[in-house]
């Protein structure tokens, strides 16, 4: 049996999660006209009052350097600014602009619509169970700080 046929008939976790991710990203694309799917690593976790880049990296599972590049791109799009952290003036906060807040709201609304459609398709109880299981698998798959990968 060809590998592609095997993946189609009995997809592994990587193939399944990739298909789901890409499908969700396509459905969200209209809510973020300026941004790319990769910007979700920042926009999905950004608080209205701002976050440090290190926190965004931790929350998203991305390297700090990747987050720095994404913040540069979002700043060029006018969606975020870097401001001094009032708790530590040496540190910077990534803070959404008015346009960034609007994009965050649009993304949240679009994601709620995606989740509602999926819950309706498989039933709310199954969807809640799926999300609990997926969250647990994500937690189990996240390497501990300082542990070898």
Beta strands, then each sheet from edge to edge (+ up, - down):
strand 1: 80-85
strand 2: 88-96
sheet 1: 1+ 2-
end
